[in-house]
Amino acid sequence: MAANVTTPGAVEPKMWLGGIEPMKASYGKLMMWFFLISDTFTFSALLVAYGTARFSFPAFTGKHEDFTFSNMYWPVPERVYEAVPFLHGISLPLVFVGIMTFILIASSVTMVLAVEAGHRMDRANVEKYMLWTILGGFTFLGCQAWEWSHFIHGTDAGSVMKVIENGTWIEKTIFGANLTENQYGPPAFADFFFFITGFHGTHVFSGVILNILIFFRAATGFYDKRGSYEMVEKVGLYWHFVDLVWVFVFTFFYLV
């Protein structure tokens, strides 16, 4: 067997031993990007499944003022999401979900400011902007909880739907929505609403918990002792991802 012979004076190839390479990113940030990419596939699959179900049902073709809820066609979003807290009985289509979207995007801005302050080792501003981000996250979750509650309980009058009971088609008044009945349209509409917005809400809640941990560590001087606020940036990537996903959920679920 031939032995490995090293030529005198030859330069051995350099091996990557970790650190900030490749792509000038730390190991932690690379792993966060890998996680976000995998999560992108999950949300993409959910939205594709929603789109498939959406276009398997006919759309309402009449005038907007003549629309009534029916499980024979897909509901019009402006008629489903028209309620606003403390304004009972007043139709304000998509106003409340628009407010929710603004709150979440605003929290993404405060997260950018927290990351920028971390780059400057500005502990006070990191704490301030992280606190605003946490407040925005909790406010969004509170809004989503109210929206779910209204969606589940439904309107005062309910909707008369054609359903099958004991093998016979009958007309039944349905109030609100759950995983088997839906006053707004086909049951699949409510199923996707609960699953997609609930899955996203779980991500927001997880992000808020992470933000609280980051705020606590910043407030106790942990990152000053470490000499780096990179963890703020890592969690910031996750928070921006959650905000970006909501833009797609808002577009596909509330506007299309």
Sequence and secondary structure as in RCSB ss.txt:
>XXXX:A:sequence
MAANVTTPGAVEPKMWLGGIEPMKASYGKLMMWFFLISDTFTFSALLVAYGTARFSFPAFTGKHEDFTFSNMYWP
VPERVYEAVPFLHGISLPLVFVGIMTFILIASSVTMVLAVEAGHRMDRANVEKYMLWTILGGFTFLGCQAWEWSH
FIHGTDAGSVMKVIENGTWIEKTIFGANLTENQYGPPAFADFFFFITGFHGTHVFSGVILNILIFFRAATGFYDK
RGSYEMVEKVGLYWHFVDLVWVFVFTFFYLV
>XXXX:A:secstr
       TT        SSS STT  HHHHHHHHHHHHHHHHHHHHHHHHHHHHTTS B  S GGG    TTSB 
 HHHHS   TT TT   TTHHHHHHHHHHHHHHHHHHHHHHHHHTT HHHHHHHHHHHHHHHHHHHHHHHHHHHH
HHH  SS EEEEEEETTEEEEEEE SB SS BTTS HHHHHHHHHHHHHHHHHHHHHHHHHHHHHHHHHTTHHHH
HT  HHHHHHHHHHHHHHHHHHHHIIIIII 
